Amino acid sequence: MTEPIRQNQGHPPALFVLFFTEMWERFSYYGMRAILMLYMIAKVSEEGMGLSTQEAGPIYGLYTASVYLLTLPGGWLADNILGQRKAIWFGGIVIMLGHIILAIPGSNAVFFLGLATVAIGTGLLKPNISSIVGELYPEGGARRDAGFSIFYMGINLGGAAGMLIVSYLGEKVDWHLGFGAAAVGMFLGLIGFKLFEDKYLKPYGLLKKKEKKSSDKKSNQLALLLTGLMFAFLIVLQLANVIDMTSADGLAKAMGIIIVSITTFYFVYIFIAGNLTAEEKTRMYVMAIFFVAVAIFWAGYEQGGSTLSIFAERNTDRFIFGEEVPAGSIQGLQSIYVIMFAPLIGMIWIALSKRKSNPYAPVKFGLGLIILSLGFLLMYFASQYVVAGEKVSYMWLVVTYVFTVLGELCISPVGLSFYTKLAPERFVSQLVGIWFVGAALGNLIAGLFASNFDEDSVAQMPDLFMLVVWVSLGSGLIMLIFYKQIKKWMAGVE
């Protein structure tokens, strides 16, 4: 049995095992992501794939969305077959293999196989390592939020190092050497996890025995039926020429339909067949609202790896002291800013909590979305200079990323913590998976959005950035206006 952790104790050593494991996994993921779009749109003469943004954007969206969408089956496997610890171990191995495949020069088919392998492994590792972090703090409260903030620093420490190192190796030396460095990062994470797993994680992340219910068979049949109906619907859309699943753009739109359908079904299924109490049902309302909010947020934030990466490569002057900085490295500012600001934001939440004035979760969500909109307002003005035929200073992106990160710190660690609090215990890993499915939807939108950044259609760039401003600003204001009702549905969760 897990020993209860008293409120006055420091953070458990297990947190730091998870911290370093996730740090190296994020090194590999964000390092590879930093060069992914640039590699796809680089000319064949530059050893790239030579794709247009219309082709590369949906592929980027499909990959990054798949990474998070697969956290749903990854959470189910941990809850029902593997347990969280085994899921983390096997997921890390699969991720490493995926990066090794990407490091081998070959055909486009080999490249896509590598992307799919990384996505599968990440879907297995990502939700379950976060679930164990939540398990370390059974008492909840601000201390749990602080624990998630520390864990989040590990994510961004790895992300910053990955984007700096992998982008330099990929852009300046060889694309595939960059992908290989990502594989080394995951290998180091696996070594650390295995060395300290038995000593510090022994009580946590084990497979919990579940009582088999007679309703399980009917539930599985219902799931299969609805899955069949969803794919039949996609076939109808294909035949009616509404979508074209023979193209990357059509596949991305089909995945959007799949994500929305799966999420809607999952919430409805748990609500109806999950034997929930009245309080658990109202909390499901809140989780659904947070899902929509986080999807909107990531649709803006993840422009860092798509549209803002293209903007950095094509439209900014990146020379510092006579040396041109790799475009992918600028993305690393997001992670560096998180490392700088996360402790400060965590301290603010704890200090406000002691004064009983800590903002409620929906207020933090609203503030995060509004702050994000301010960052893209800056990009709207920067793009006006680009339309006039100028290259702008990289400082526009430097400042924009300050706003996107401050918005992130109001939403991502707080939202992840609250998902573990709001979720019924028997569904926690699966619903943490749903949280990441929200990120999947946002990433998919970001990729599709990037397909509009055609270098031959620069004039539309300001309007595209302004669209992000209006959507995120409007969503943030809605969260602030209705926060009291949302707080009521949280049924006492603080």
RAURFEN-V532925 format. One record per pair of residues at least 4 apart in sequence whose C-alpha atoms are under 6 Angstrom apart, sorted by the first residue. I is the first residue (numbers start at 0). GAP is how many residues later the second one is. Records with the same first field share a line. If there is no record, write none. Layout:
# RAURFEN-V532925
I: GAP  GAP
This chain:
# RAURFEN-V532925
1: 201
13: 186  187
14: 4
18: 4  132  135
20: 168  172
21: 4  133
22: 131  132  135
23: 134  161  162  165
24: 161
25: 4  129  132  133
26: 4  131  132  135
27: 154  157  158
29: 4  129  132  133
30: 131  132  135
31: 147
33: 129  294
34: 4  132  293
37: 4
38: 9
39: 8  9  11
40: 9  10  11
41: 6  8
42: 5  7
43: 4  5  6
50: 5
52: 4  398
53: 397
56: 390  391  393  394
57: 4  190  191  194  389  390
58: 189
59: 387
60: 4  382  383  386
61: 4  190  382
63: 379
64: 4  375  378  379
65: 4  53
66: 52  55  56
67: 368  369  372
68: 368  371
69: 53
70: 4  52  53  56  362
71: 358  361
73: 49  50
74: 354  355  358
75: 4  354
76: 4  5
77: 4  5  6  9
78: 4
81: 4  5
82: 122  123  124
83: 44  121
84: 120
86: 4  37  38
87: 37
90: 30  33  34
93: 27
94: 23  26
95: 87  90
97: 16  19  20
98: 80  84
99: 80  83
100: 13
101: 9  12  77
102: 73  76  77
121: 4
126: 305  306
131: 73
136: 7
139: 4
141: 208
145: 200
147: 4  265
148: 264
152: 4  186
155: 4  179
157: 4
158: 176
159: 172  175  176
160: 4
161: 4
162: 4  166  169
163: 165
165: 4  12
166: 4  161  162
167: 4
168: 4  9
169: 4  5  8
192: 4
196: 4
197: 4
236: 5  6
237: 5  6
242: 7
243: 6
244: 5  6
256: 4
257: 4
261: 4
264: 4
266: 4
268: 4
269: 4
275: 4
278: 212
281: 207
282: 139  206  207
289: 4
290: 147
294: 143  144  146  147
297: 4  141  144
298: 143  144  146  147
301: 141  144
302: 4  5  143
303: 4  5
304: 4
305: 144
306: 143
307: 4
310: 4
311: 4  15
312: 14
314: 76
315: 75  76  77  78
316: 75  76  77
317: 6  7  76
318: 4  5
332: 4
333: 67
336: 4
337: 4
341: 4
346: 4
348: 9
351: 5  6
352: 4  5
358: 4
361: 117  121
362: 117
363: 46
364: 46
365: 110  113  114
367: 39  42  43
368: 103  107
369: 103  106
370: 32  36
371: 31  32  35
372: 96  99  100
374: 25  28  29
375: 89  93
378: 4
379: 82  85
382: 79
384: 5
385: 4  5
386: 72
400: 4
407: 4
410: 4
417: 4
418: 4
422: 5
444: 4
468: 4
469: 4
478: 4
482: 4
